[in-house]
Amino acid sequence: MLEITDLAAGYGASDVLHGISLNVPEGECVCLIGANGAGKSTLLRCVAGLLRPSRGRIEIAGRDRTGGSASARLSYGVAMVPEGRRVFAPMTVRENLEMGAFRRLIWRRDRTVSDDLDTVFELFPRLAERQHQAAGLLSGGEQQMLAIGRALMSRPRLLLLDEPSMGLAPRVVQDIFATIRRLNRDGMSILLAEQNANMALKSATLGYVIAEGEIVRVAESSQLLDDHSVRSAYLGL
């Protein structure tokens, strides 16, 4: 679904990523673990079209999409749940979700949007209960549910999740990752960037370890969970 080859990117004159290569097979959940500042968010921003790489290639569903804009990536089936959730605070929960389907609502009311709303409300019942409430009044966990639901409203083939556990209570983190696993079981391709290595590796089939903008280890998630150096550096064990 996603093939990244020799990707370099950064801000200004300095590169943050140095020759990253990564693959997300169709229907798989792949996690990217690493310390804060390692380059996880920068990589996801490149995939989402929010940052143009200085070198390398990004293929989505077998086609070169390296130069595409964020809007174009959305049309290719890529949706991103950003770090910090970034909900539209003054707008209601329902309006936030409808923004995720804006391409289908620009010219006319698409009946499928209502169906997708029902799907999101089934996935996150608390959003259904609060659909007419301002998003800024939701708890952190509810805002994370809303950010995921908003991304799902675009009907993505590839879902990018940037630090979905950040700032959330342990119980809420469990619920969020249960949702991620459910989406993957239903066939969605997922690239998950996460500092909570334990939860990420337990939810993915393949893991990449990134440090200082370079991939330093690639293995099945179960192998990384058993690796002494990974356990010491990222799992606190």
MDAnalysis code that builds the backbone (N, CA, C; Angstrom):
import MDAnalysis as mda
import numpy as np

u = mda.Universe.empty(711, n_residues=237, atom_resindex=np.repeat(np.arange(237), 3), trajectory=True)
u.add_TopologyAttr("name", ["N", "CA", "C"] * 237)
u.add_TopologyAttr("resid", np.arange(1, 238))
u.add_TopologyAttr("resname", ["MET", "LEU", "GLU", "ILE", "THR", "ASP", "LEU", "ALA", "ALA", "GLY", "TYR", "GLY", "ALA", "SER", "ASP", "VAL", "LEU", "HIS", "GLY", "ILE", "SER", "LEU", "ASN", "VAL", "PRO", "GLU", "GLY", "GLU", "CYS", "VAL", "CYS", "LEU", "ILE", "GLY", "ALA", "ASN", "GLY", "ALA", "GLY", "LYS", "SER", "THR", "LEU", "LEU", "ARG", "CYS", "VAL", "ALA", "GLY", "LEU", "LEU", "ARG", "PRO", "SER", "ARG", "GLY", "ARG", "ILE", "GLU", "ILE", "ALA", "GLY", "ARG", "ASP", "ARG", "THR", "GLY", "GLY", "SER", "ALA", "SER", "ALA", "ARG", "LEU", "SER", "TYR", "GLY", "VAL", "ALA", "MET", "VAL", "PRO", "GLU", "GLY", "ARG", "ARG", "VAL", "PHE", "ALA", "PRO", "MET", "THR", "VAL", "ARG", "GLU", "ASN", "LEU", "GLU", "MET", "GLY", "ALA", "PHE", "ARG", "ARG", "LEU", "ILE", "TRP", "ARG", "ARG", "ASP", "ARG", "THR", "VAL", "SER", "ASP", "ASP", "LEU", "ASP", "THR", "VAL", "PHE", "GLU", "LEU", "PHE", "PRO", "ARG", "LEU", "ALA", "GLU", "ARG", "GLN", "HIS", "GLN", "ALA", "ALA", "GLY", "LEU", "LEU", "SER", "GLY", "GLY", "GLU", "GLN", "GLN", "MET", "LEU", "ALA", "ILE", "GLY", "ARG", "ALA", "LEU", "MET", "SER", "ARG", "PRO", "ARG", "LEU", "LEU", "LEU", "LEU", "ASP", "GLU", "PRO", "SER", "MET", "GLY", "LEU", "ALA", "PRO", "ARG", "VAL", "VAL", "GLN", "ASP", "ILE", "PHE", "ALA", "THR", "ILE", "ARG", "ARG", "LEU", "ASN", "ARG", "ASP", "GLY", "MET", "SER", "ILE", "LEU", "LEU", "ALA", "GLU", "GLN", "ASN", "ALA", "ASN", "MET", "ALA", "LEU", "LYS", "SER", "ALA", "THR", "LEU", "GLY", "TYR", "VAL", "ILE", "ALA", "GLU", "GLY", "GLU", "ILE", "VAL", "ARG", "VAL", "ALA", "GLU", "SER", "SER", "GLN", "LEU", "LEU", "ASP", "ASP", "HIS", "SER", "VAL", "ARG", "SER", "ALA", "TYR", "LEU", "GLY", "LEU"])
u.atoms.positions = np.array([
    [0.829, -1.208, 0.000],
    [0.000, 0.000, 0.000],
    [0.865, 1.260, 0.000],
    [1.918, 1.232, 0.822],
    [2.832, 2.369, 0.907],
    [4.263, 1.871, 0.801],
    [5.028, 2.479, -0.078],
    [6.440, 2.135, -0.247],
    [7.253, 3.432, -0.228],
    [8.105, 3.578, 0.768],
    [8.961, 4.757, 0.905],
    [10.391, 4.321, 0.636],
    [11.081, 5.050, -0.235],
    [12.443, 4.678, -0.610],
    [13.383, 5.865, -0.489],
    [14.439, 5.708, 0.337],
    [15.538, 6.671, 0.459],
    [15.038, 8.098, 0.686],
    [14.117, 8.261, 1.618],
    [13.476, 9.556, 1.839],
    [14.310, 10.442, 2.759],
    [14.517, 11.660, 2.311],
    [15.164, 12.683, 3.127],
    [14.243, 13.893, 3.162],
    [14.117, 14.506, 4.328],
    [13.237, 15.667, 4.472],
    [13.599, 16.410, 5.744],
    [13.203, 17.669, 5.781],
    [13.467, 18.457, 6.974],
    [12.844, 19.825, 6.863],
    [13.379, 20.742, 7.632],
    [12.831, 22.090, 7.717],
    [13.969, 23.083, 7.519],
    [13.822, 23.977, 6.547],
    [14.900, 24.898, 6.244],
    [16.058, 24.165, 5.592],
    [17.258, 24.459, 6.045],
    [18.445, 23.869, 5.442],
    [18.826, 22.539, 6.068],
    [18.152, 22.140, 7.133],
    [18.548, 20.935, 7.866],
    [17.565, 19.795, 7.613],
    [18.106, 18.633, 7.263],
    [17.275, 17.438, 7.111],
    [17.071, 16.769, 8.461],
    [15.838, 16.305, 8.684],
    [15.499, 15.542, 9.879],
    [15.535, 14.051, 9.566],
    [15.125, 13.695, 8.350],
    [15.141, 12.307, 7.887],
    [16.319, 12.116, 6.941],
    [16.999, 10.965, 7.073],
    [18.211, 10.717, 6.293],
    [18.128, 9.354, 5.617],
    [17.482, 9.309, 4.459],
    [17.443, 8.066, 3.686],
    [16.546, 6.993, 4.264],
    [15.325, 7.366, 4.617],
    [14.360, 6.430, 5.198],
    [13.738, 5.551, 4.116],
    [13.691, 4.251, 4.369],
    [12.953, 3.315, 3.511],
    [12.013, 2.511, 4.402],
    [10.754, 2.383, 3.972],
    [9.719, 1.769, 4.815],
    [8.609, 1.249, 3.924],
    [7.983, 0.161, 4.348],
    [6.915, -0.448, 3.561],
    [5.723, -0.780, 4.452],
    [4.526, -0.421, 3.996],
    [3.290, -0.808, 4.670],
    [2.492, -1.663, 3.683],
    [2.477, -2.988, 3.862],
    [1.717, -3.841, 2.949],
    [0.208, -3.583, 3.065],
    [-0.495, -3.902, 2.023],
    [-1.958, -3.752, 2.008],
    [-2.581, -4.523, 3.169],
    [-3.426, -3.819, 3.948],
    [-4.157, -4.454, 5.028],
    [-3.363, -4.712, 6.291],
    [-2.123, -4.230, 6.366],
    [-1.286, -4.462, 7.537],
    [-1.217, -3.207, 8.413],
    [-0.917, -3.421, 9.697],
    [-0.630, -2.322, 10.617],
    [0.863, -2.342, 10.896],
    [1.538, -1.260, 10.566],
    [2.982, -1.125, 10.763],
    [3.217, 0.012, 11.740],
    [4.089, -0.212, 12.710],
    [4.364, 0.850, 13.680],
    [5.771, 1.384, 13.510],
    [5.914, 2.648, 13.836],
    [7.179, 3.361, 13.800],
    [7.428, 3.864, 15.216],
    [8.433, 3.292, 15.890],
    [8.689, 3.674, 17.265],
    [10.024, 4.396, 17.360],
    [10.111, 5.274, 18.337],
    [11.339, 6.025, 18.540],
    [11.112, 7.127, 19.551],
    [12.190, 7.707, 20.006],
    [12.113, 8.763, 21.010],
    [11.537, 10.037, 20.411],
    [11.148, 10.952, 21.263],
    [10.680, 12.260, 20.823],
    [11.795, 12.956, 20.040],
    [11.449, 13.470, 18.854],
    [12.435, 14.147, 18.021],
    [13.190, 13.239, 17.074],
    [12.831, 11.964, 17.032],
    [13.547, 11.017, 16.164],
    [13.190, 11.174, 14.696],
    [12.039, 11.809, 14.407],
    [11.633, 12.021, 13.016],
    [10.326, 11.357, 12.637],
    [9.602, 10.812, 13.619],
    [8.352, 10.093, 13.319],
    [7.315, 11.015, 12.675],
    [7.077, 12.160, 13.298],
    [6.058, 13.077, 12.777],
    [6.457, 13.632, 11.414],
    [7.743, 13.900, 11.232],
    [8.218, 14.404, 9.940],
    [7.941, 13.403, 8.832],
    [8.162, 12.130, 9.119],
    [7.898, 11.088, 8.123],
    [6.414, 11.044, 7.774],
    [5.544, 11.082, 8.771],
    [4.112, 11.043, 8.503],
    [3.654, 12.281, 7.740],
    [4.235, 13.416, 8.042],
    [3.878, 14.649, 7.310],
    [4.264, 14.531, 5.832],
    [5.364, 13.861, 5.549],
    [5.751, 13.640, 4.149],
    [4.745, 12.735, 3.447],
    [4.348, 11.666, 4.108],
    [3.387, 10.733, 3.511],
    [2.043, 11.412, 3.272],
    [1.653, 12.295, 4.200],
    [0.364, 12.980, 4.085],
    [0.394, 14.148, 3.104],
    [1.570, 14.492, 2.591],
    [1.671, 15.592, 1.643],
    [1.791, 16.959, 2.288],
    [2.030, 17.002, 3.595],
    [2.164, 18.270, 4.308],
    [3.588, 18.810, 4.269],
    [4.531, 17.968, 3.897],
    [5.939, 18.357, 3.820],
    [6.547, 17.691, 2.593],
    [7.221, 18.481, 1.785],
    [7.824, 17.934, 0.554],
    [9.236, 17.431, 0.864],
    [9.524, 16.185, 0.542],
    [10.867, 15.662, 0.809],
    [11.922, 16.286, -0.098],
    [13.144, 16.311, 0.372],
    [14.253, 16.821, -0.437],
    [14.846, 15.730, -1.319],
    [14.555, 14.479, -0.990],
    [15.060, 13.352, -1.767],
    [14.195, 12.136, -1.496],
    [14.160, 11.216, -2.440],
    [13.463, 9.958, -2.214],
    [12.157, 9.837, -2.972],
    [11.445, 8.760, -2.693],
    [10.245, 8.412, -3.451],
    [9.173, 7.875, -2.501],
    [7.938, 8.310, -2.729],
    [6.782, 7.822, -1.971],
    [5.796, 7.215, -2.963],
    [5.586, 5.908, -2.867],
    [4.612, 5.235, -3.709],
    [3.393, 4.857, -2.877],
    [2.225, 5.154, -3.401],
    [0.964, 4.799, -2.755],
    [0.163, 3.950, -3.728],
    [-0.176, 2.742, -3.306],
    [-0.896, 1.788, -4.151],
    [-0.196, 1.586, -5.484],
    [1.151, 1.514, -5.439],
    [1.929, 1.197, -6.620],
    [2.235, 2.347, -7.552],
    [1.842, 3.574, -7.196],
    [2.091, 4.721, -8.071],
    [2.891, 5.782, -7.334],
    [3.781, 6.433, -8.069],
    [4.630, 7.467, -7.484],
    [3.790, 8.701, -7.154],
    [3.733, 9.021, -5.852],
    [2.967, 10.179, -5.408],
    [3.853, 11.174, -4.660],
    [5.147, 11.139, -4.907],
    [6.095, 11.933, -4.130],
    [5.770, 13.418, -4.165],
    [5.372, 13.924, -5.300],
    [5.148, 15.356, -5.425],
    [3.729, 15.809, -5.150],
    [2.863, 14.917, -4.735],
    [1.458, 15.273, -4.546],
    [1.212, 16.153, -3.338],
    [0.180, 16.969, -3.419],
    [-0.211, 17.836, -2.309],
    [-0.999, 17.045, -1.270],
    [-1.269, 17.685, -0.140],
    [-2.075, 17.041, 0.896],
    [-3.471, 16.723, 0.369],
    [-4.033, 17.630, -0.416],
    [-5.357, 17.402, -0.983],
    [-5.338, 16.219, -1.947],
    [-4.266, 16.128, -2.737],
    [-4.153, 15.007, -3.672],
    [-3.997, 13.691, -2.923],
    [-3.209, 13.703, -1.840],
    [-3.026, 12.467, -1.061],
    [-4.358, 11.980, -0.511],
    [-5.194, 12.917, -0.088],
    [-6.509, 12.547, 0.420],
    [-7.314, 11.840, -0.663],
    [-7.222, 12.323, -1.884],
    [-7.956, 11.694, -2.989],
    [-7.382, 10.319, -3.332],
    [-6.109, 10.076, -2.957],
    [-5.500, 8.765, -3.190],
    [-5.841, 7.786, -2.067],
    [-6.555, 8.259, -1.049],
    [-6.958, 7.376, 0.032],
    [-6.098, 7.436, 1.270],
    [-5.368, 8.546, 1.458],
    [-4.516, 8.716, 2.634],
    [-5.152, 9.736, 3.577],
    [-5.325, 9.355, 4.828],
    [-5.865, 10.273, 5.835],
    [-4.968, 10.221, 7.063],
    [-4.811, 11.370, 7.712],
    [-3.903, 11.466, 8.851],
    [-4.637, 11.949, 10.095],
    [-4.344, 11.288, 11.214],
    [-4.791, 11.747, 12.529],
    [-3.579, 12.420, 13.162],
    [-3.565, 13.756, 13.244],
    [-2.337, 14.448, 13.641],
    [-2.040, 14.359, 15.131],
    [-0.786, 14.564, 15.456],
    [-0.386, 14.657, 16.859],
    [-1.129, 15.826, 17.511],
    [-1.637, 15.610, 18.719],
    [-2.357, 16.678, 19.406],
    [-3.811, 16.812, 18.984],
    [-4.277, 15.920, 18.116],
    [-5.684, 15.779, 17.725],
    [-6.173, 16.870, 16.776],
    [-5.923, 18.136, 17.068],
    [-6.239, 19.251, 16.159],
    [-7.703, 19.280, 15.725],
    [-8.609, 19.085, 16.652],
    [-10.032, 19.206, 16.302],
    [-10.397, 20.678, 16.152],
    [-11.509, 20.947, 15.481],
    [-11.994, 22.321, 15.331],
    [-12.842, 22.641, 16.557],
    [-12.218, 23.288, 17.537],
    [-12.818, 23.431, 18.866],
    [-14.189, 24.105, 18.879],
    [-14.427, 25.200, 18.131],
    [-15.738, 25.859, 18.213],
    [-16.856, 25.089, 17.519],
    [-16.495, 24.174, 16.627],
    [-17.493, 23.436, 15.863],
    [-17.991, 22.239, 16.657],
    [-19.185, 21.780, 16.346],
    [-19.735, 20.623, 17.052],
    [-19.021, 19.346, 16.618],
    [-19.245, 18.299, 17.375],
    [-18.692, 16.991, 17.030],
    [-19.153, 16.586, 15.636],
    [-20.415, 16.738, 15.375],
    [-20.961, 16.336, 14.066],
    [-20.341, 17.164, 12.938],
    [-20.176, 18.464, 13.158],
    [-19.570, 19.321, 12.135],
    [-18.115, 18.932, 11.882],
    [-17.387, 18.580, 12.945],
    [-16.013, 18.115, 12.777],
    [-15.972, 16.867, 11.905],
    [-16.881, 15.942, 12.161],
    [-16.922, 14.713, 11.373],
    [-17.271, 15.009, 9.915],
    [-18.217, 15.896, 9.712],
    [-18.599, 16.246, 8.344],
    [-17.438, 16.902, 7.598],
    [-16.556, 17.606, 8.319],
    [-15.381, 18.198, 7.670],
    [-14.483, 17.113, 7.080],
    [-14.488, 15.935, 7.700],
    [-13.704, 14.837, 7.152],
    [-14.217, 14.348, 5.815],
    [-15.477, 14.647, 5.518],
    [-16.084, 14.226, 4.256],
    [-16.350, 15.428, 3.347],
    [-15.561, 16.483, 3.526],
    [-15.868, 17.732, 2.816],
    [-15.859, 17.583, 1.304],
    [-15.056, 16.654, 0.782],
    [-15.014, 16.490, -0.672],
    [-16.366, 16.040, -1.224],
    [-17.093, 15.284, -0.442],
    [-18.406, 14.809, -0.892],
    [-19.512, 15.807, -0.567],
    [-19.199, 16.826, 0.232],
    [-20.227, 17.789, 0.633],
    [-20.083, 19.148, -0.042],
    [-19.038, 19.302, -0.868],
    [-18.805, 20.612, -1.486],
    [-19.962, 21.000, -2.402],
    [-20.379, 20.084, -3.265],
    [-21.368, 20.435, -4.281],
    [-22.785, 20.006, -3.917],
    [-22.920, 18.956, -3.171],
    [-24.265, 18.485, -2.853],
    [-24.200, 17.592, -1.619],
    [-25.327, 17.370, -1.011],
    [-25.399, 16.494, 0.153],
    [-25.354, 15.046, -0.301],
    [-24.263, 14.362, 0.017],
    [-24.095, 12.974, -0.379],
    [-24.697, 12.080, 0.704],
    [-25.607, 11.219, 0.297],
    [-26.280, 10.359, 1.269],
    [-25.317, 9.408, 1.975],
    [-24.199, 9.083, 1.327],
    [-23.248, 8.166, 1.948],
    [-22.578, 8.789, 3.174],
    [-22.567, 10.119, 3.250],
    [-21.978, 10.783, 4.415],
    [-22.757, 10.422, 5.676],
    [-24.070, 10.386, 5.562],
    [-24.900, 10.000, 6.697],
    [-24.602, 8.565, 7.131],
    [-24.390, 7.682, 6.155],
    [-24.040, 6.299, 6.476],
    [-22.700, 6.234, 7.212],
    [-21.753, 7.051, 6.757],
    [-20.431, 7.054, 7.394],
    [-20.498, 7.629, 8.805],
    [-21.347, 8.618, 9.008],
    [-21.556, 9.145, 10.357],
    [-22.071, 8.049, 11.283],
    [-23.018, 7.286, 10.794],
    [-23.556, 6.186, 11.607],
    [-22.465, 5.179, 11.953],
    [-21.564, 4.920, 11.001],
    [-20.470, 3.987, 11.248],
    [-19.537, 4.499, 12.337],
    [-19.201, 5.787, 12.270],
    [-18.328, 6.386, 13.280],
    [-19.007, 6.387, 14.645],
    [-20.300, 6.689, 14.679],
    [-21.022, 6.701, 15.950],
    [-21.138, 5.299, 16.538],
    [-21.181, 4.289, 15.674],
    [-21.191, 2.909, 16.175],
    [-19.827, 2.545, 16.761],
    [-18.771, 3.054, 16.125],
    [-17.417, 2.792, 16.592],
    [-17.129, 3.544, 17.891],
    [-17.651, 4.773, 17.985],
    [-17.427, 5.620, 19.163],
    [-18.778, 6.124, 19.692],
    [-19.478, 5.343, 20.483],
    [-20.803, 5.747, 20.979],
    [-20.803, 7.081, 21.730],
    [-19.691, 7.408, 22.389],
    [-19.642, 8.675, 23.120],
    [-19.741, 9.880, 22.187],
    [-19.250, 9.726, 20.968],
    [-19.379, 10.819, 20.001],
    [-20.833, 11.002, 19.585],
    [-21.559, 9.915, 19.492],
    [-22.989, 10.007, 19.169],
    [-23.728, 10.760, 20.261],
    [-23.380, 10.484, 21.513],
    [-24.031, 11.151, 22.639],
    [-23.711, 12.641, 22.669],
    [-22.563, 13.035, 22.137],
    [-22.105, 14.418, 22.217],
    [-22.041, 15.101, 20.856],
    [-22.770, 14.573, 19.875],
    [-22.616, 15.062, 18.508],
    [-22.980, 16.528, 18.321],
    [-23.791, 17.093, 19.213],
    [-24.163, 18.499, 19.077],
    [-23.398, 19.396, 20.057],
    [-22.399, 18.832, 20.701],
    [-21.578, 19.568, 21.656],
    [-20.330, 20.105, 20.961],
    [-19.832, 21.263, 21.402],
    [-18.610, 21.824, 20.827],
    [-17.435, 20.889, 21.092],
    [-16.614, 20.679, 20.088],
    [-15.495, 19.738, 20.204],
    [-14.501, 20.163, 21.279],
    [-14.366, 21.475, 21.476],
    [-13.425, 21.965, 22.465],
    [-13.801, 21.623, 23.892],
    [-15.045, 21.191, 24.113],
    [-15.503, 20.837, 25.455],
    [-15.342, 19.356, 25.759],
    [-14.864, 18.591, 24.784],
    [-14.669, 17.166, 24.992],
    [-13.405, 16.904, 25.809],
    [-13.361, 15.740, 26.446],
    [-12.146, 15.312, 27.125],
    [-11.081, 14.979, 26.083],
    [-9.829, 14.797, 26.544],
    [-8.758, 14.459, 25.616],
    [-9.022, 13.161, 24.875],
    [-9.534, 12.163, 25.601],
    [-9.835, 10.887, 24.957],
    [-10.932, 11.010, 23.925],
    [-11.955, 11.790, 24.239],
    [-13.055, 11.985, 23.294],
    [-12.582, 12.763, 22.070],
    [-11.686, 13.721, 22.268],
    [-11.135, 14.450, 21.130],
    [-10.300, 13.533, 20.238],
    [-9.600, 12.567, 20.850],
    [-8.838, 11.626, 20.033],
    [-9.776, 10.738, 19.225],
    [-10.875, 10.314, 19.837],
    [-11.877, 9.547, 19.104],
    [-12.418, 10.374, 17.936],
    [-12.643, 11.652, 18.191],
    [-13.176, 12.534, 17.156],
    [-12.169, 12.701, 16.017],
    [-10.894, 12.848, 16.362],
    [-9.872, 12.999, 15.325],
    [-9.783, 11.751, 14.448],
    [-9.890, 10.585, 15.067],
    [-9.886, 9.340, 14.288],
    [-11.143, 9.239, 13.440],
    [-12.285, 9.547, 14.051],
    [-13.544, 9.497, 13.307],
    [-13.550, 10.448, 12.129],
    [-12.999, 11.646, 12.321],
    [-12.932, 12.627, 11.233],
    [-12.106, 12.088, 10.071],
    [-10.974, 11.429, 10.388],
    [-10.156, 10.838, 9.333],
    [-10.901, 9.720, 8.609],
    [-11.650, 8.925, 9.354],
    [-12.391, 7.814, 8.744],
    [-13.487, 8.297, 7.808],
    [-13.974, 9.507, 8.035],
    [-15.037, 10.050, 7.183],
    [-14.576, 10.265, 5.745],
    [-13.260, 10.282, 5.516],
    [-12.763, 10.433, 4.144],
    [-12.643, 9.088, 3.434],
    [-13.034, 8.012, 4.135],
    [-12.962, 6.653, 3.593],
    [-11.536, 6.298, 3.146],
    [-10.563, 6.374, 4.057],
    [-9.168, 6.147, 3.659],
    [-8.852, 4.680, 3.408],
    [-7.845, 4.469, 2.577],
    [-7.262, 3.133, 2.401],
    [-6.029, 2.982, 3.288],
    [-5.379, 4.128, 3.570],
    [-4.204, 4.154, 4.429],
    [-4.431, 5.202, 5.510],
    [-4.402, 4.773, 6.773],
    [-4.621, 5.667, 7.904],
    [-3.288, 5.915, 8.604],
    [-2.926, 7.187, 8.739],
    [-1.712, 7.591, 9.433],
    [-2.088, 8.097, 10.819],
    [-1.470, 7.538, 11.839],
    [-1.773, 7.925, 13.219],
    [-0.500, 8.425, 13.881],
    [-0.512, 9.689, 14.293],
    [0.671, 10.306, 14.899],
    [0.455, 10.465, 16.399],
    [1.117, 9.632, 17.193],
    [1.085, 9.673, 18.656],
    [-0.357, 9.672, 19.205],
    [-1.161, 8.669, 18.868],
    [-2.559, 8.675, 19.323],
    [-2.729, 8.535, 20.830],
    [-1.707, 8.074, 21.546],
    [-1.845, 7.905, 23.002],
    [-1.396, 9.125, 23.792],
    [-0.883, 10.135, 23.124],
    [-0.274, 11.269, 23.825],
    [-1.262, 11.968, 24.756],
    [-0.897, 12.093, 26.024],
    [-1.681, 12.848, 26.991],
    [-2.946, 12.179, 27.467],
    [-3.114, 10.896, 27.184],
    [-4.348, 10.213, 27.547],
    [-4.142, 9.292, 28.749],
    [-5.207, 9.100, 29.515],
    [-5.178, 8.192, 30.654],
    [-5.000, 6.759, 30.162],
    [-4.364, 5.896, 30.969],
    [-4.105, 4.512, 30.541],
    [-5.341, 3.771, 30.045],
    [-6.470, 3.946, 30.716],
    [-7.688, 3.251, 30.293],
    [-8.136, 3.721, 28.910],
    [-8.018, 5.017, 28.657],
    [-8.408, 5.565, 27.357],
    [-7.454, 5.070, 26.280],
    [-6.166, 4.985, 26.608],
    [-5.181, 4.461, 25.660],
    [-5.549, 3.046, 25.235],
    [-5.962, 2.218, 26.199],
    [-6.392, 0.852, 25.885],
    [-7.545, 0.866, 24.888],
    [-8.509, 1.760, 25.102],
    [-9.673, 1.836, 24.215],
    [-9.275, 2.284, 22.810],
    [-8.384, 3.279, 22.735],
    [-7.954, 3.793, 21.435],
    [-7.229, 2.709, 20.644],
    [-6.349, 1.969, 21.308],
    [-5.611, 0.928, 20.596],
    [-6.506, -0.253, 20.244],
    [-7.531, -0.509, 21.041],
    [-8.505, -1.546, 20.666],
    [-9.213, -1.152, 19.370],
    [-9.503, 0.140, 19.224],
    [-10.126, 0.636, 18.001],
    [-9.180, 0.493, 16.813],
    [-7.904, 0.819, 17.025],
    [-6.912, 0.691, 15.954],
    [-6.823, -0.754, 15.477],
    [-6.804, -1.682, 16.424],
    [-6.737, -3.100, 16.049],
    [-7.997, -3.530, 15.308],
    [-9.140, -3.007, 15.711],
    [-10.388, -3.347, 15.026],
    [-10.374, -2.839, 13.586],
    [-9.920, -1.614, 13.389],
    [-9.857, -1.060, 12.036],
    [-8.933, -1.899, 11.161],
    [-7.812, -2.348, 11.718],
    [-6.882, -3.167, 10.967],
    [-7.494, -4.528, 10.639],
    [-8.208, -5.115, 11.593],
    [-8.866, -6.408, 11.328],
    [-9.887, -6.278, 10.206],
    [-10.486, -5.098, 10.093],
    [-11.468, -4.859, 9.035],
    [-10.814, -4.577, 7.690],
    [-9.470, -4.606, 7.643],
    [-8.780, -4.498, 6.363],
    [-8.079, -3.197, 6.082],
    [-8.084, -2.251, 7.015],
    [-7.461, -0.960, 6.756],
    [-5.952, -1.036, 6.948],
    [-5.214, -0.436, 6.024],
    [-3.763, -0.314, 6.147],
    [-3.462, 0.848, 7.091],
    [-2.525, 0.636, 8.026],
    [-2.267, 1.631, 9.062],
    [-0.769, 1.809, 9.249],
    [-0.331, 3.068, 9.308],
    [1.027, 3.405, 9.723],
    [0.908, 4.199, 11.011],
    [1.443, 3.635, 12.081],
    [1.272, 4.163, 13.427],
    [2.609, 4.636, 13.971],
    [2.731, 5.938, 14.244],
    [3.925, 6.500, 14.876],
    [3.606, 6.736, 16.343],
    [4.427, 6.148, 17.224],
    [4.026, 6.131, 18.633],
    [5.227, 6.008, 19.568],
    [5.223, 6.813, 20.647],
    [6.249, 6.679, 21.681],
    [5.936, 5.518, 22.618],
    [4.646, 5.190, 22.774],
    [4.253, 4.069, 23.624],
    [4.544, 2.784, 22.848],
    [5.814, 2.384, 22.892],
    [6.267, 1.256, 22.071],
    [5.560, -0.037, 22.422],
    [5.253, -0.237, 23.675],
    [4.612, -1.471, 24.100],
    [3.252, -1.648, 23.427],
    [2.414, -0.620, 23.492],
    [1.088, -0.687, 22.877],
    [1.183, -0.755, 21.361],
    [2.113, 0.004, 20.787],
    [2.249, 0.028, 19.331],
    [2.661, -1.336, 18.790],
    [3.656, -1.943, 19.426],
    [4.152, -3.236, 18.943],
    [3.130, -4.340, 19.129],
    [2.297, -4.236, 20.159],
    [1.255, -5.243, 20.380],
    [0.095, -5.083, 19.397],
    [0.031, -3.952, 18.707],
    [-1.069, -3.695, 17.775],
    [-0.656, -3.863, 16.319],
    [0.653, -3.961, 16.066],
    [1.164, -4.018, 14.694],
    [1.764, -5.384, 14.387],
    [1.916, -5.670, 13.106],
    [2.568, -6.908, 12.689],
    [4.054, -6.687, 12.430],
    [4.409, -5.459, 12.045],
    [5.790, -5.143, 11.706],
    [6.175, -3.835, 12.379],
    [7.411, -3.756, 12.857],
    [7.858, -2.552, 13.531],
    [9.149, -2.010, 12.953],
    [9.223, -0.688, 12.869],
    [10.447, 0.011, 12.475],
    [10.894, 0.861, 13.661],
    [12.180, 0.799, 13.970],
    [12.739, 1.636, 15.030],
    [13.510, 2.771, 14.366],
    [13.164, 4.008, 14.707],
    [13.815, 5.178, 14.126],
    [14.587, 5.927, 15.201],
    [15.790, 6.344, 14.857],
    [16.627, 7.119, 15.770],
    [17.403, 8.145, 14.965],
    [17.301, 9.395, 15.374],
    [18.017, 10.490, 14.711],
    [17.794, 10.494, 13.204],
    [16.551, 10.242, 12.808],
    [16.182, 10.341, 11.402],
    [16.572, 9.173, 10.540],
    [16.977, 8.056, 11.155],
    [17.355, 6.880, 10.388],
    [16.668, 5.643, 10.958],
    [16.324, 4.706, 10.076],
    [15.780, 3.427, 10.529],
    [16.950, 2.563, 11.000],
    [16.895, 2.175, 12.272],
    [17.998, 1.411, 12.837],
    [17.648, -0.056, 13.069],
    [16.371, -0.383, 12.952],
    [15.967, -1.787, 13.146],
    [14.605, -1.999, 12.498],
    [14.447, -3.129, 11.819],
    [13.170, -3.541, 11.243],
    [12.968, -5.010, 11.579],
    [11.797, -5.326, 12.120],
    [11.525, -6.724, 12.460],
    [10.038, -6.884, 12.731],
    [9.601, -8.134, 12.805],
    [8.242, -8.397, 13.240],
    [8.073, -7.849, 14.655],
    [6.884, -7.381, 14.951],
    [6.636, -6.737, 16.244],
    [6.957, -7.664, 17.413],
    [6.637, -8.932, 17.272],
    [6.900, -9.880, 18.350],
    [8.394, -9.995, 18.629],
    [9.216, -9.911, 17.580],
    [10.662, -9.975, 17.758],
    [11.181, -8.730, 18.466],
    [10.631, -7.581, 18.112],
    [11.070, -6.340, 18.756],
    [10.667, -6.320, 20.229],
    [9.514, -6.885, 20.538],
    [9.083, -6.949, 21.937],
    [10.031, -7.804, 22.776],
    [10.649, -8.805, 22.143],
    [11.561, -9.701, 22.859],
    [13.017, -9.257, 22.781],
    [13.291, -8.192, 22.000],
    [14.664, -7.746, 21.820],
    [15.139, -6.957, 23.044],
    [16.252, -7.358, 23.613],
    [16.737, -6.744, 24.855],
    [17.004, -5.252, 24.682],
    [17.642, -4.867, 23.574],
    [17.979, -3.452, 23.380],
    [16.737, -2.600, 23.199],
    [15.736, -3.130, 22.490],
    [14.481, -2.400, 22.314],
    [13.746, -2.280, 23.634],
    [13.703, -3.353, 24.388],
    [13.033, -3.349, 25.691],
    [13.691, -2.336, 26.620],
    [15.006, -2.265, 26.575],
    [15.736, -1.351, 27.444],
    [15.531, 0.101, 27.033],
    [15.584, 0.360, 25.721],
    [15.525, 1.734, 25.234],
    [14.127, 2.307, 25.169],
    [13.121, 1.469, 24.832],
    [11.794, 2.007, 24.537],
    [10.679, 1.467, 25.448],
    [10.917, 0.373, 26.120],
    [9.868, -0.200, 26.958],
    [10.137, 0.001, 28.442],
    [11.289, 0.580, 28.774],
    [11.592, 0.841, 30.181],
    [11.809, -0.420, 30.986],
    [12.285, -1.491, 30.343],
    [12.467, -2.784, 31.016],
    [13.939, -3.169, 31.021],
])
